[in-house]
Amino acid sequence: RYMRRLESKDIALNQAMIPLGSCTMKLNATAEMIPVTWPEFANMHPFAPTDQTKGYQILLEQLEQMLITCTGYDAMSLQPNAGSQGEYAGLLAIRRYHESRGDHHRTICLIPSSAHGTNPASAVMAGMSVVMVACDNHGNVDMNDLRAKVEQYSDTLAAIMVTYPSTHGVFEEEIVALCDLIHQHGGQVYVDGANLNALVGIAAPGKFGADVSHLNLHKTFCIPHGGGGPGMGPIGVGAHLAPFLPSHPISPVGSLPATNDTVSSAPFGSASILPISWVYIRLMGAEGLRLASQVAILSANYIAHRLKGHYPVLYTGKSGTVAHECIIDIRPIKEHSGISEEDIAKRLMDFGFHAPTMSFPVAGTLMIEPTESESLAELDRFCDALITIRDEIRKVETGEFDAEDNPLKNAPHTALEIASDDWSHAYTREQAVYPLPSLRSAKYWPPVNRVDNVYGDRNLVCSCPPIESYVQ
C-alpha cells in the first residue's frame, strides 16, 4: 500500500504521454521486460567463464548482428554502458585509427552548435580539441561555415560529431555531402545515434557515409531509462575502425586485443538488460521497426501541424516538416505576456502531463517528442492541453487574467489547495483544475504545489535524521 501511494504521486507512461524531446520515453512492453527477471540472465556474473555462458553468447552475437543490420555498419561493440560512454568509445576508436596511420596530429573535432552537451565533453575526454560549427536558420549545419572550418583545420582534422536527425528536430539535408567533405580532408564522421528512432528501417548511417555511431538501446530499442539508468550505448563502426573497438584486460572481447581501450568495468557493459532489446527487435521484425520509425515521424508532424497556429514551430525542413520531434518557441509569448516556458511546463501538470524538454537545445523553448507509442487520441489530448494553455495565455495578454494571479503562474494546483476554505485567487477553482471537460473523468492530482527548481538546485538541504536520533 505504501508503494502504491508513492506510485500514485508519480506521472508515468501508464497514465499519460511523457513528451520529452530527445529522450524518447516510449513504451517498454512487459513481454520485453520479463527475461530480465530470469536468473539465467539476471544472476550471471560478468566474468563467468565463456564455456558457462554459451546461451548468453548466442544472444549477444545475435543482438550484434541485428544492430549491424539496423545501422549498416560492419561491426558492433556492446560494451558502452550509456550513450555518453558510446561517444567516448567511438571517439577513442577514431583517435586510435589516426594514430595507427601515423596521424598523431589529427586532434580537431568539429561539433555543430545544435549538438548534445555530451558531444564536446566526450571529445575533450578523448583528447581532442573542439571547434564549433554554426547552424543555419532551418537548424541544419551551416555548410558554408563547415567548408571554411574544414579548410582551416584540414591538416589536423580528426572527426566531426553530427546528430542525424539533428537535435533541432530536422533531417540534415546535406548529410551525404557533409560526410564526403569530412572524408576528403582526412577526417572521420561520428553520427550521434541519439535520434536513431527516426532512422531504423528507413536509412542506415553506415550506408550514407558515417564511420561510427552510438545507439541508445535505452531509447530506440526500448530498454527503459530515466532517473539515471539503466542505459546501454553500443557503438557501430565501419570495417576500418573495427580493430579499435573496446576490449577488456580480464576477458578480451572476441578477437580484439586485451590492450584495446576499455570503457566499462565489464566486457559487455550491463549485459543483464540486453535481452530487452533482443526481444523488442525479434518481436517487431524488419517491417515493424520501419513502421515504428515512420509513425514516430508522423506523430511529431501531426503535433507540429496542430500547434503551429498557436505556437511558433522553431525549426522545420524546407518542406515545412519536422523529423521525430518539434520545438515550439515560447520566447515571443513570454515577451508579450510574461508567461514563460516554465509556467507552461508547470501548468501541464494540471492537465495530467509531464512537460516536454524545456530550454534544450534552445533556451526559452519546449521540445516535444511523441514517439510511435502514443495513440492518436493521446496526441489529441496533449495538443488540446497546449491549445487550451495558449488560450489562457491570451487571457493574460488581454487582461482577463491578472499578470501574476493566473492559473499558469500558480500551477500546479493540488487537491489540498482546491479543498481549502482559503481560496484567494481571481480565477475559479474549476478553471484551476478542470480546464478541459475530459479531466473530470480522469484527473491526475499533482502531490505538491510549484517548486522553485533553481532554488532547489542551488540550496541543498539534508533530510537525513540527525545522528542523535540513532543514539536514542
N, C-alpha and C positions, 0 to 999 in steps of 0.2 A: 504494500500500500504506500509505503514511503517512496519507493522507486516510482510508482505510478504518479504520485503527486508531483515529483520532480519532473517527470516526463510531461505532464500537463502544462507545466510552466514554459516549456520549450516550444519552439516552432520547428517542425521537421517536415520532410517530404511526404509523410503520411497525413499531413494536414494541408499543406499548401506548396505551391511552387516556390523554390528558392532561386531567384533570377540573378544570381551573382555572375556578372560578366567576367570572363577569363578564368573562372573557377569551375565551370561545368558541373554543377550539382545535379547530376542525373540519377535516374532510378538505379538502385543496386538490388536486383531481384533476389529473393530468398533462395531460389534454386542455385544461383551462382555462389551464394554465401555458405551454403550447407557444408561443402567439403572442407572449409576452413576449420570446422569443429571436429573433423575426424582426426583421431590421434596419429594415424599414419602420416598425416601432413603436419599437424599442429605440434606434435611432440618430437619430431625428427631433429636431432642435433645437427647444426650446420656443418660440423666437421666429421659426421659419421662416415665410415669407410664406404667407398663407392660401390663395393660389392654388396652392401646392405641397403643401398638406395636405388636399386635398378628401376623400380617403378617411377620414383621421383625423377630420375634422369630422363626417362622417356617423356614425362610431362614437360620438363624443361626444354628438351630438344624440340618437341612438337610446338611448344609455345614460341620458341625462337623462329621456327620456320613459318608459323602463322604470321608473326610480326614482320618477318622479311617479305612475305607475300603482300602484306598490307602497305608496306612502305617503299618497296622497290630497291632496298639496299641488298648488299651481298652478305653481310654478317651482322650479328646482334650480340650485345652483352647484356645479361640480366643482372649485373652486379649493382649498379647505382640504386640507392635507396630512395631517391627523390628526384624531381626534375632538376633541382639545383645541383645535385651530385652528378646527374647525367650531363648537364652543361660542362661541369668541371672535367668529367671523364672524356667527353668529346673534344674539348679544347686541349687536354693533355695528349690525346691521340694525334691531333693536328701538330702540336709542338714537337712530339717525338718523330713524326713523319718528316717535318722540315729538318730536324737535326740529323736524321738518318741520311739525308741528301747533302749534308754539309751546310745547310742554310740556317745556321745558328742566329743570324742577324734578323731573321723574319720574326718580328715580335709585335707588329702593329695589328690590332683587332678593330675593325670598323664596326660601329654599332649605331643603327638608326635611333633618332630621338624618341621613337614610339616603342622602344624595347622594354621588356620586363626589367625591373630593377636588378634581378639576379644576373642578367647578362653581363653588365660591366663588372659586377663583383666577381663572377666566375672567371672572366678574362684576366683580371688582376691577380686572382689566386693562381691562375695557370702561368703566371709570369709574363703576361702580355701587357702592352700599353694601349689604352682605349682612346680612339678618336671617334667623335660623334659625327653622324651624317644627318642632314636635315630631312624633313618630310615636306611634301607639297600640300596644297590646300585640300586635296582629296584623302589625305592620310597615308599616301604611298611614299616610299623612299624617293627623295628628290634625285633623279638620275643625273642631273647636271652637277649637283654638289657631289654625288658619288664619283662621277668621272674625274672631277677635279681632285678629290681626295685620293683616288686610286693612282692618278698620275703623280701626285705629290709623294706618295709613300710606296711607289711601285717596287723599289728595291728591298723594302723592309716589310711589305705586306704579308701577314700570316693568314688572316681569315677575316670574314665578315660574319656577324651573327644577325640573322634576319628572321622575324617571325612571319610565317605564312599559313593562313591569312593573318594579317597584321593585328596587333593589339588594338588598333583603331577600328577593327571590325570590318575591314575590307580586304579583298584579294589584291595583292601586289600585281598590278597589270604587267609589269616589266620583269617578272621574276626570272624568266629564262634568260633574258638579256643581262640581268644582274649577275646571274651565275656565270655566264660566259665572260663577262667583263672581269670578274674577280680571277677566274682561271687564266685569262690572258696575261694577267700581271703576277702570276705565280702564287696566288692565294687559294685558300680553301673556303668552302661555303658551309657554314653551320646554319641549318634551318631549325629554329626553335620549334619543337613539336607541341607546344602548349595548346595549340588550336587544331591539332590533327583530327579532332572530331568533325571538322568540316571538310576533310580530305579523304578519309578512308573509303575506298571503293570508287573514288572519283579521280583522284590524282595522287601520284606517288613521288615524294621528294627525291628518292633515289633515281627516278627516271627523268625529272625535269632539270637536273643539274646540281642538286645538293650532294655534299660529301658525307655529312653526318647530321643526325638529328637525335634528340632525346624524345622518348614517348612517355607521356604521363599515364601510366596504367591506372593511377588513382583518379583519372578524369575520363579520357577517351575510352578506356577499356574496363570501366565500371568498378574498379576497386574503390570503396568508399574513402572519402577524405574529409577534412575539416577538423578543426581543433588540434592541428599539428600532426595528423597522420592517421593510419599508416600510409606510406607512399612508396611508389616504385617508379624509377625513371630510366629504364633501359635505353641504350643507345644503339641505333643502326648506323652502319658505316659502309662506304664503298670498299671494294676489294683492296685498294691500296692502303687503306687505314686499318684493315683487319688485324695485321700483325701487332698493332699498338693498342689493342683493346685491353681493359683491365684484367689482371690475373690475380693470383694470391700466393704468398710465400709458403703458406701451410698446405694449401690444397689448390694446386695450379688448375686453371680453367682450360679444359680441352688440351690442345697442343700449344697453348700460349706459354711463353717462358714465365717462370715464377718471379722473375725480376721485373716484369712489367708493372706499371703503376697500379696501385691498389687504392680504391676509393671507398670501400666499405669493409667492415670488420669480417664479413662472411663472403665467400666466393660468389654466392648468388643472392646477395642482399637479403631482403625479407622474403625468402622463398616460401614461407608458410602461407602467404596470401596470393601467390601466383595462380593457384587453382581457380581463383575468381575470374581472372581474365581468360584462362583456358576455357572454362565453361561458357563464358559470355560469347567468345568467338565461335565455339563449336555450336552453340545454340542458335546464334544469329546466321551463320553461314555467310558466304560472299554477298548474296543478294540482300540479306538482312542488314549487313554492315553498310552497304551502299545506301540502302533506304534510310537508315538512321542518319547518315550524313546529309542526305537530301532533305529529310524532314526537319533536321536542326536548322538548316539554312532557310527553308520555307517558313518555319516558325518565327525566326528572327525578322525576316522581311515582313511577315504579317503584322508583327508588333510595331515595326518601324512605320508601316503604312497606316495603321490605325492611329498612331500617336503623332504623326508628322504635322497634322493640322492643329495640334495643341502644344507640342514641344518641338523646338528645332532639333532635327537629327544631324549630329555634328559632321559625320563623315559618311559619304556614300561613294560608290564607284561611278564611273562616267554614265552608266546606265541608270543611276539613281537607286541602285540596290546595295544591300549590305551583305556581309558574309554570315557568320554564325551568331553574331551579336551586334547590337546597335548602341550608340552613345547618344543620349539626349542631353542637350546643353541647357543648364539651369542658370547660367550667368546672366543672360539678358532678363530672365524672370526675376532674379534677385535684385537686379539694378532697378527694376520698375516697382517691385512690390516689397522688397526686404525679406522675402521668403527664400530660404537657402536650400541647397540640396540636402542638408541635414534635416531641415524641417520636413521635407517631403519623405525622407527615409523614416523618420520617427512617425509620421502620420500613417504611412503604410502599415505600421503595426496595428493601428485601429481597424484596418481592413483585413487583417489576418495574413499579412505578407511579410516575409523577410525582405529587406531592402536590396536593390541591386548594388553592385560595386560602386562605391562613392569616391569621386575625385581621383580616379585612376582610369586611364593613363593621363587624363586631362583634369586639372583642378576645376571644381565647380560643375561637374557633370555626373551623370548616372549611367553606368554601363550595364546593359540588360542582355542576359543570355538565357533563352528559354529551354535549350536542348531539345532533343527529339522525344523526351519522356512525357511531355505535357500534352493533354488533350486540347482540342480547340476550345472547349468550354472553359478550361482553366486559363488559357491565353486570353479569352474574352473577359473573364473575371478580373484578371490582372490589369488589362487595358481599361476596363470600366473604372477600376480603382484610381488609376493615374489620371484618367479624364475627369473624374469627379474631383480629385485633388486640384486639378487645374482650374476647375470652376470655382473651388473655394479660394484659390489664389486670386482669381478675378474679383471676387467679392472684397478681398483685401485691397486690391488696386482701386476699386470704385468707392471704397469707404464703407461698404455694407458691413464688413467685419473690421474690428479695430486692428490697427497695425501690430499691436503686441498681444492683445487678448483675443486670440482666434484659435480655431481648432488645430491649426498647424503648429503654431508656436508652443502650444500647451500639450501637444501629443507626445507620447501615447496616453490614453485615459484608462485608468484601472477600474475594476468593478467597485472597489472600496471607495474611490473618489466619486463615482456616479451615485452610489447608495448613500453618500453622506448628506446630512441636512444642510451642510455648508456648501452651497453652490453659488459662487460669486461671479461666474463668467457671463459675458454678454451674449453668448450663444447658448443654445439649449442642450440639455443632456442628450436628447435624441440626435442632434447634429454631431455631437461628440462621438458617440459610439455606434450609431446606426446610420451612417451617411449613405448607405445603399440598402434597399429593402432586402436583398439576399442575405445580409448579415443577421437578420432576425432568426433565421433557421439554422445558421452555422456561424457562431461567433467565437473567435479566439480572444481571450482576455489577457492582455499584457500583464505580467505579475507586478511590475513596478512602473512608476512614472518615469519621466525623462531623466536620463543620466547624463551628466556633463562628461562626454567622452575624454576630452583633452585634459580636464582637471583630474579625472581618474587615472589617466596615463602618467601624469606628472607628479601626482601626490599619492605615493604608495602608503597604505595603512595595513599594518599586520593585524590579522583577525585571529591569530593563534591564541589559545588560552595562556594566561600568564604562568610562568614556571612555578609560582607559589601554589597554584591550584593542584599541581601534581603532588606536592608535598602534603597538602591537606588530605 
